[in-house]
Amino acid sequence: MSGTPKKSRGRADSSHAPRRNAPSREPEPIGFAARPNPARIAAYLGLAVLGALVALAGTLVQAAWFPGGLIIALVGSAGLFYGGRILTRTQIGALAPAAGWFITVFLLLSGRPEGDYVFGDELGLVLFMLGGTAVAVICATTSKVPQSAIHSGRSGT
């Protein structure tokens, strides 16, 4: 072995030198800083409209058949909120139908000039409002959407 270092051939030496002709690349923004996706925006608007329809149907069903109708209305709301979360894989997917639901329920709570409103009794009203709010918060704040065993590569159990 001699005291002089060997020079390596090829690209090994050039890998440490900065590339002069490469364009500078900034990382892609994520979250609210990312470019809006028109398909996702349309999905959120569609989910908000579905939330309004589920709220309208829920108010009528829970007022008509009190114990069973309330359960049906809350299960329908939960299905929509969780379905929006699964469909879009974002928390906004659960918040969009919840926003439509809240706006519709509050508009129906405002009543008419004659003093009537859609809700049947006070107990049903309170349970529908609290139950729908709890379901919306639970669906919007879950940390991750569960992956099925098919997508994760694991089998069975």
C-alpha positions as CSV (number, residue, x, y, z in Angstrom):
1,M,0.0,0.0,0.0
2,S,1.3,3.3,-0.9
3,G,0.7,6.6,1.0
4,T,-1.3,8.2,-1.8
5,P,-5.0,7.7,-1.8
6,K,-6.5,6.1,-4.9
7,K,-8.8,8.1,-7.0
8,S,-12.2,6.5,-7.6
9,R,-13.6,6.3,-11.0
10,G,-17.0,7.4,-12.4
11,R,-19.8,9.1,-10.5
12,A,-18.6,8.5,-7.0
13,D,-16.7,11.7,-6.8
14,S,-19.3,13.7,-8.6
15,S,-22.1,12.7,-6.1
16,H,-20.7,15.0,-3.5
17,A,-20.7,18.0,-5.8
18,P,-23.9,20.0,-6.0
19,R,-25.8,19.8,-9.3
20,R,-25.7,23.1,-11.0
21,N,-28.4,22.5,-13.7
22,A,-31.1,21.0,-11.5
23,P,-34.1,23.1,-10.7
24,S,-34.7,23.8,-7.1
25,R,-37.6,21.7,-5.7
26,E,-39.7,22.7,-2.8
27,P,-41.7,20.1,-0.9
28,E,-45.4,19.8,-1.9
29,P,-47.7,21.6,0.6
30,I,-50.1,19.4,2.5
31,G,-53.3,20.0,4.4
32,F,-54.9,23.4,4.0
33,A,-51.9,24.7,2.2
34,A,-52.3,22.2,-0.7
35,R,-53.9,23.0,-3.9
36,P,-57.7,22.5,-3.8
37,N,-58.9,19.4,-5.5
38,P,-62.2,20.1,-7.4
39,A,-63.4,16.5,-7.0
40,R,-62.9,16.6,-3.2
41,I,-64.6,19.9,-2.9
42,A,-67.6,18.5,-4.8
43,A,-67.6,15.5,-2.5
44,Y,-67.7,17.8,0.5
45,L,-70.5,19.8,-0.9
46,G,-72.4,16.6,-1.7
47,L,-71.9,15.3,1.8
48,A,-73.2,18.6,3.3
49,V,-76.4,18.3,1.2
50,L,-76.8,14.7,2.3
51,G,-76.3,15.9,5.9
52,A,-79.1,18.3,5.4
53,L,-81.4,15.6,4.0
54,V,-80.5,13.2,6.8
55,A,-81.3,15.9,9.4
56,L,-84.7,16.6,7.8
57,A,-85.6,12.9,7.7
58,G,-84.3,12.4,11.2
59,T,-86.4,15.2,12.6
60,L,-89.5,13.8,11.0
61,V,-88.8,10.2,12.0
62,Q,-87.8,10.9,15.6
63,A,-90.9,13.0,16.1
64,A,-93.2,10.4,14.6
65,W,-92.0,7.2,16.4
66,F,-90.3,8.4,19.5
67,P,-88.2,5.7,20.9
68,G,-87.5,3.7,17.7
69,G,-87.5,6.8,15.4
70,L,-84.9,8.5,17.5
71,I,-82.6,5.4,17.3
72,I,-83.2,5.2,13.5
73,A,-82.4,8.9,13.1
74,L,-79.2,8.7,15.1
75,V,-78.0,5.6,13.4
76,G,-78.6,7.3,10.0
77,S,-76.7,10.3,11.1
78,A,-73.8,8.2,12.4
79,G,-73.7,6.2,9.2
80,L,-73.5,9.4,7.1
81,F,-70.8,11.0,9.3
82,Y,-68.7,7.9,9.4
83,G,-69.3,7.1,5.7
84,G,-68.0,10.6,4.8
85,R,-64.9,10.0,6.9
86,I,-64.2,6.7,5.2
87,L,-65.0,8.0,1.7
88,T,-62.7,11.0,1.8
89,R,-60.2,9.6,4.4
90,T,-60.1,13.0,6.0
91,Q,-61.7,14.6,9.1
92,I,-63.4,17.1,6.9
93,G,-65.2,14.2,5.3
94,A,-67.1,13.8,8.7
95,L,-67.4,17.5,9.3
96,A,-69.0,18.4,6.0
97,P,-72.2,16.3,6.5
98,A,-72.2,17.3,10.2
99,A,-72.2,21.0,9.1
100,G,-75.2,20.3,6.8
101,W,-76.9,18.4,9.6
102,F,-76.3,21.2,12.2
103,I,-77.5,24.0,9.9
104,T,-80.7,22.1,9.0
105,V,-81.5,21.1,12.6
106,F,-81.0,24.7,13.8
107,L,-83.2,26.1,11.0
108,L,-85.9,23.6,12.0
109,L,-85.5,24.6,15.6
110,S,-86.2,28.2,14.8
111,G,-89.8,27.4,14.3
112,R,-92.5,29.3,12.5
113,P,-94.2,32.6,13.3
114,E,-97.1,30.7,14.8
115,G,-94.9,29.1,17.4
116,D,-94.8,25.6,15.9
117,Y,-91.6,23.7,15.2
118,V,-90.9,20.3,13.7
119,F,-89.7,18.5,16.8
120,G,-92.4,16.5,18.7
121,D,-91.4,16.7,22.3
122,E,-88.6,18.2,24.4
123,L,-87.1,14.9,25.4
124,G,-86.8,13.8,21.7
125,L,-85.4,17.2,20.8
126,V,-82.7,17.1,23.5
127,L,-81.7,13.5,22.7
128,F,-81.6,14.1,19.0
129,M,-79.4,17.2,19.4
130,L,-77.0,15.7,21.9
131,G,-76.9,12.3,20.2
132,G,-76.2,13.9,16.8
133,T,-73.6,16.2,18.2
134,A,-71.8,13.4,20.0
135,V,-71.8,11.2,16.9
136,A,-70.4,14.0,14.8
137,V,-67.7,14.7,17.3
138,I,-66.7,11.1,17.6
139,C,-66.6,10.6,13.8
140,A,-64.6,13.8,13.2
141,T,-62.0,13.2,15.9
142,T,-61.1,9.6,15.4
143,S,-57.4,9.4,14.8
144,K,-57.2,7.0,11.9
145,V,-59.6,5.3,9.5
146,P,-59.2,1.5,10.0
147,Q,-57.6,-0.4,7.2
148,S,-59.0,-3.7,6.2
149,A,-56.8,-6.8,6.3
150,I,-56.8,-7.0,2.5
151,H,-55.1,-3.6,2.1
152,S,-52.6,-4.0,5.0
153,G,-51.3,-7.3,3.7
154,R,-52.2,-9.3,6.8
155,S,-54.4,-12.3,6.6
156,G,-57.4,-13.3,8.8
157,T,-57.0,-12.4,12.4
